[in-house]
Amino acid sequence: MWRGYRGWESFSFFFSAEYAQSYLQKRYKALGCPAPDQRSFENCYPFLYYLEHGNVYYAQAAKAPIILQPILLFYGLVHLAKACILTEDPFYPETTAVLAHGVSARKRKKQQYQFFHDEVKFQKNGLFPHLSDKLFHMKQDEGDKATMESLLRMIPELETLFWQMEGQANFFPLLKRDGSWFVSSKALDLYHMTELRFREYFLAHSGIALEEMKDGMARLSEEPSPFSPTSNTFLKFDYYEKHFMMPLKKSHRSQFPELMAHYLLLYNLSMIARYETEWWGEAVKMMPNRDYPFIQSFLKITQEKSPFLIFCHLTAGLK
């Protein structure tokens, strides 16, 4: 259903308690949940309100000055994420341990701080690891860290900005011809692999098989999805260009879900906006380095992209 996505208007059919209960009931039956009728009845209004509150936060963020946007967008995404969790975890929140953010920001130095070099640390409990587990079937290691630069490089819509400001690319585009998607043979050189090894790697990291190379291209056996929770695909979808891309290099983060990158970036930016007001105010007004263009662009992108990714999850499998 993602091809017909029209922003928040596309969520409208969820705003019916009758439909929401039926929708959750089907989800819970597929999960093998005991008493799916009862659980869907109890969860339909929390599900609705998570979506509605998320919508309100995003709507206010669109009107707010950039200095407030990270806070509004983070809590908007938190509400949407909780709606998604309810589709996979009928008993959420089962304990108070899952209610924390699930990630922490390090203490900042007041002088010469750069957002690109900042990092967040993953916690054992909370929304972040619970979301990762329920939506993507991935366990995050407690104490693991991610830098803001590494997270920004996971956002395909920032590719042009990285090229303009850094002279570096992060992604290798797939080709589309006659309704099918192809990978160029140039990918073999980038990944330093034989064709057979690359086809095995591609299948393992995307869940999609590649046909044998012909005329310098290999056709994908099926169309990728912008949101693929079962395979944790390393393919990324450019929301503006409606184009699929793959990482330019192999990385242990290549299969890190993009939605989780949005969550971590917004978490850290919201913490900065709340508690590092001097640096945040100076960054917004003085624009002293490369941080501001990337932050501004990301905030614009995530206002549209993160609800889209949520919608793709909620409608996966619907006809």
C-alpha positions as CSV (number, residue, x, y, z in Angstrom):
1,M,0.0,0.0,0.0
2,W,3.0,2.3,0.2
3,R,2.7,3.3,-3.4
4,G,-0.5,5.1,-2.7
5,Y,0.8,6.9,0.4
6,R,-0.5,10.5,0.7
7,G,0.9,11.6,4.0
8,W,-1.2,11.7,7.1
9,E,-4.3,11.4,4.9
10,S,-3.3,7.8,4.3
11,F,-3.7,7.0,8.0
12,S,-7.4,7.9,8.0
13,F,-8.8,4.4,7.8
14,F,-7.1,3.6,11.1
15,F,-9.2,6.2,12.9
16,S,-12.2,4.0,13.5
17,A,-12.4,1.9,16.6
18,E,-14.3,-0.8,14.7
19,Y,-11.7,-1.0,12.0
20,A,-8.8,-0.8,14.5
21,Q,-10.1,-3.7,16.5
22,S,-10.6,-5.8,13.5
23,Y,-7.1,-4.9,12.2
24,L,-5.5,-5.8,15.6
25,Q,-7.5,-8.9,15.9
26,K,-6.1,-10.2,12.6
27,R,-2.6,-9.3,13.7
28,Y,-3.0,-11.0,17.0
29,K,-4.4,-14.2,15.5
30,A,-1.4,-14.3,13.1
31,L,0.8,-14.0,16.2
32,G,-1.0,-16.9,17.9
33,C,-2.0,-14.6,20.8
34,P,-4.5,-16.1,23.3
35,A,-7.9,-14.4,23.3
36,P,-7.2,-12.1,20.3
37,D,-10.8,-10.8,20.5
38,Q,-10.3,-9.5,24.0
39,R,-6.8,-8.2,23.4
40,S,-7.8,-6.3,20.3
41,F,-10.8,-4.8,22.1
42,E,-8.6,-3.6,25.0
43,N,-5.9,-2.2,22.7
44,C,-7.9,-0.6,19.9
45,Y,-8.3,2.8,21.7
46,P,-4.7,3.0,22.9
47,F,-3.7,2.2,19.3
48,L,-5.9,4.9,18.0
49,Y,-4.7,7.5,20.5
50,Y,-1.0,6.7,19.9
51,L,-1.6,7.5,16.2
52,E,-3.7,10.6,16.9
53,H,-1.2,12.0,19.4
54,G,1.7,11.3,17.0
55,N,-0.2,13.1,14.3
56,V,-0.7,16.2,16.5
57,Y,3.0,16.3,17.4
58,Y,4.0,16.2,13.8
59,A,1.4,18.8,12.8
60,Q,2.7,21.1,15.5
61,A,6.3,20.5,14.5
62,A,5.5,21.6,10.9
63,K,4.4,25.0,12.3
64,A,7.0,25.4,15.0
65,P,10.4,27.1,14.7
66,I,13.3,24.8,14.2
67,I,14.4,25.4,17.8
68,L,11.4,23.4,19.0
69,Q,11.1,20.8,16.2
70,P,13.4,18.1,17.6
71,I,11.3,17.8,20.8
72,L,8.0,17.7,19.0
73,L,9.2,15.3,16.3
74,F,10.8,12.9,18.8
75,Y,7.7,12.6,20.9
76,G,5.6,12.3,17.8
77,L,7.7,9.4,16.6
78,V,7.6,7.8,20.1
79,H,3.8,7.7,19.9
80,L,3.8,6.2,16.4
81,A,6.4,3.7,17.5
82,K,4.2,2.6,20.4
83,A,1.3,2.1,17.9
84,C,3.5,-0.2,15.9
85,I,4.6,-2.1,19.0
86,L,0.9,-2.8,19.8
87,T,0.6,-4.6,16.5
88,E,3.4,-7.0,17.5
89,D,3.1,-7.1,21.3
90,P,-0.5,-7.5,22.4
91,F,0.5,-7.0,26.1
92,Y,2.5,-3.8,25.7
93,P,3.5,-2.3,28.1
94,E,3.8,-5.4,30.2
95,T,6.3,-3.9,32.6
96,T,7.5,-0.4,33.4
97,A,11.0,-1.4,32.2
98,V,9.9,-0.8,28.6
99,L,8.6,2.7,29.2
100,A,12.1,4.4,29.3
101,H,13.7,5.8,26.1
102,G,16.1,2.9,26.0
103,V,19.1,5.1,25.0
104,S,21.2,7.7,26.7
105,A,23.3,10.6,25.6
106,R,26.8,11.3,26.9
107,K,27.7,14.4,28.8
108,R,28.8,17.2,26.5
109,K,31.9,19.4,26.6
110,K,31.0,23.0,26.4
111,Q,33.8,24.0,24.1
112,Q,34.3,22.8,20.5
113,Y,31.4,20.4,20.7
114,Q,30.4,19.0,17.3
115,F,27.1,17.2,16.7
116,F,28.7,14.9,14.1
117,H,31.1,13.5,16.7
118,D,28.4,13.0,19.4
119,E,27.1,9.6,20.2
120,V,24.3,7.8,22.0
121,K,24.6,4.6,24.1
122,F,22.1,1.7,23.9
123,Q,20.4,0.7,27.1
124,K,19.2,-2.8,28.2
125,N,15.6,-1.8,28.7
126,G,13.2,0.7,27.2
127,L,11.5,1.7,24.0
128,F,14.5,1.6,21.7
129,P,15.5,-2.1,22.4
130,H,11.8,-3.1,22.6
131,L,11.0,-1.5,19.2
132,S,14.1,-3.1,17.7
133,D,13.1,-6.5,18.9
134,K,9.4,-6.4,18.1
135,L,9.5,-4.7,14.7
136,F,12.8,-5.8,13.3
137,H,13.6,-9.0,15.4
138,M,17.0,-7.6,16.2
139,K,18.6,-7.6,19.6
140,Q,20.7,-4.5,20.4
141,D,23.8,-4.9,22.5
142,E,23.6,-3.0,25.8
143,G,26.4,-0.4,25.9
144,D,26.7,-0.3,22.1
145,K,27.1,3.2,20.7
146,A,26.3,5.0,17.5
147,T,27.7,8.3,16.4
148,M,25.5,11.0,14.9
149,E,27.6,11.0,11.7
150,S,27.1,7.2,11.2
151,L,23.3,7.7,11.7
152,L,23.1,10.6,9.3
153,R,24.9,8.5,6.7
154,M,22.0,6.0,6.9
155,I,19.5,8.5,5.6
156,P,19.4,8.2,1.8
157,E,17.7,11.6,1.3
158,L,20.9,13.2,2.7
159,E,23.0,11.8,-0.1
160,T,23.1,14.9,-2.1
161,L,24.1,17.1,0.9
162,F,26.9,14.7,1.8
163,W,28.2,14.9,-1.8
164,Q,28.0,18.7,-1.9
165,M,29.6,19.2,1.5
166,E,31.9,16.2,2.0
167,G,32.5,15.1,-1.6
168,Q,31.5,11.6,-0.5
169,A,28.7,9.3,-1.4
170,N,27.1,6.8,1.0
171,F,24.9,4.8,-1.3
172,F,25.1,3.0,-4.6
173,P,21.8,3.3,-6.6
174,L,19.8,0.4,-8.0
175,L,18.6,0.8,-11.6
176,K,15.0,0.5,-12.8
177,R,14.1,-0.7,-16.3
178,D,10.8,-1.9,-17.6
179,G,9.3,-2.2,-14.1
180,S,12.2,-4.3,-12.7
181,W,15.1,-3.4,-10.4
182,F,18.7,-4.2,-11.3
183,V,22.1,-4.0,-9.6
184,S,25.0,-2.9,-11.8
185,S,28.1,-5.1,-12.0
186,K,30.1,-2.2,-10.6
187,A,28.8,-3.3,-7.2
188,L,31.2,-6.3,-7.4
189,D,34.2,-4.0,-7.5
190,L,32.8,-1.9,-4.6
191,Y,32.3,-4.9,-2.4
192,H,35.4,-6.8,-3.7
193,M,33.4,-9.9,-4.4
194,T,32.9,-12.4,-7.2
195,E,29.5,-12.5,-8.7
196,L,28.5,-15.7,-6.9
197,R,29.7,-14.3,-3.5
198,F,27.9,-11.0,-4.1
199,R,24.6,-12.8,-5.0
200,E,24.9,-14.8,-1.8
201,Y,25.6,-11.6,0.2
202,F,22.8,-9.7,-1.5
203,L,20.2,-12.5,-0.6
204,A,21.5,-12.7,3.0
205,H,21.2,-8.9,3.5
206,S,18.1,-8.1,1.6
207,G,16.0,-11.3,1.5
208,I,15.8,-10.9,-2.3
209,A,17.5,-13.2,-4.8
210,L,19.6,-11.8,-7.7
211,E,19.6,-13.4,-11.1
212,E,22.8,-14.0,-13.0
213,M,24.6,-11.0,-14.5
214,K,23.6,-10.2,-18.1
215,D,25.0,-7.2,-20.0
216,G,26.6,-5.9,-16.8
217,M,23.4,-6.0,-14.7
218,A,21.7,-8.5,-12.3
219,R,17.9,-8.4,-12.0
220,L,16.2,-8.6,-8.6
221,S,13.8,-11.5,-8.3
222,E,11.2,-9.1,-6.7
223,E,10.6,-5.5,-6.0
224,P,12.1,-4.3,-2.7
225,S,10.0,-2.8,0.0
226,P,10.7,0.6,1.8
227,F,10.1,-1.2,5.1
228,S,11.2,-4.8,5.4
229,P,11.1,-6.0,9.1
230,T,11.6,-9.7,8.3
231,S,14.9,-9.4,6.5
232,N,16.2,-6.2,8.0
233,T,17.2,-5.2,4.5
234,F,20.3,-3.2,3.8
235,L,18.5,-1.6,0.9
236,K,17.3,1.9,1.6
237,F,14.4,3.8,-0.1
238,D,14.8,7.5,-1.1
239,Y,11.4,8.9,-0.2
240,Y,11.8,11.9,-2.5
241,E,13.2,10.2,-5.6
242,K,11.2,7.0,-5.0
243,H,14.4,5.1,-5.6
244,F,16.1,2.1,-3.9
245,M,19.8,2.3,-2.9
246,M,22.4,0.0,-1.2
247,P,25.3,1.0,1.0
248,L,28.4,1.9,-0.9
249,K,30.5,-0.1,1.5
250,K,30.1,-3.2,3.7
251,S,29.5,-2.3,7.4
252,H,28.3,-3.9,10.6
253,R,25.6,-1.2,10.5
254,S,24.5,-1.9,7.0
255,Q,21.3,-3.7,8.1
256,F,20.6,-1.2,10.9
257,P,16.9,-0.2,10.3
258,E,16.5,3.4,9.1
259,L,13.5,4.0,11.4
260,M,15.8,3.3,14.4
261,A,18.3,5.8,13.0
262,H,15.5,8.4,12.9
263,Y,14.7,7.5,16.5
264,L,18.2,7.9,17.8
265,L,18.9,11.1,15.9
266,L,15.6,12.7,17.2
267,Y,16.3,11.5,20.7
268,N,19.7,13.2,20.8
269,L,18.5,16.4,19.1
270,S,15.6,16.6,21.5
271,M,18.0,16.2,24.5
272,I,20.2,19.0,23.0
273,A,17.2,21.2,22.4
274,R,16.1,20.8,26.0
275,Y,19.3,20.7,28.0
276,E,22.0,22.3,25.8
277,T,20.1,25.4,25.0
278,E,23.3,27.6,24.6
279,W,24.8,25.3,22.0
280,W,21.5,24.7,20.3
281,G,20.6,28.4,20.1
282,E,24.1,29.2,18.7
283,A,23.9,26.4,16.1
284,V,20.5,27.6,14.9
285,K,21.4,31.3,14.8
286,M,25.1,31.4,14.0
287,M,25.4,28.2,11.8
288,P,29.1,27.9,12.6
289,N,29.9,24.6,10.9
290,R,28.5,21.7,8.9
291,D,26.3,20.5,11.8
292,Y,23.4,23.0,11.0
293,P,22.8,22.1,7.3
294,F,22.6,18.4,8.1
295,I,20.4,18.9,11.2
296,Q,18.1,21.3,9.3
297,S,17.8,18.9,6.3
298,F,17.3,15.8,8.5
299,L,14.5,17.5,10.5
300,K,12.7,18.4,7.2
301,I,13.2,14.8,5.9
302,T,12.1,13.0,9.1
303,Q,8.8,15.0,9.2
304,E,7.8,13.2,6.1
305,K,9.9,10.0,6.1
306,S,9.4,8.6,9.6
307,P,5.5,8.6,9.4
308,F,5.9,7.0,6.0
309,L,8.0,4.2,7.4
310,I,5.5,3.7,10.2
311,F,2.7,3.5,7.6
312,C,4.6,0.9,5.6
313,H,4.9,-1.3,8.7
314,L,1.2,-0.9,9.7
315,T,0.0,-1.8,6.2
316,A,2.5,-4.6,5.5
317,G,0.4,-7.5,4.2
318,L,-2.8,-5.5,3.8
319,K,-4.6,-5.6,0.5
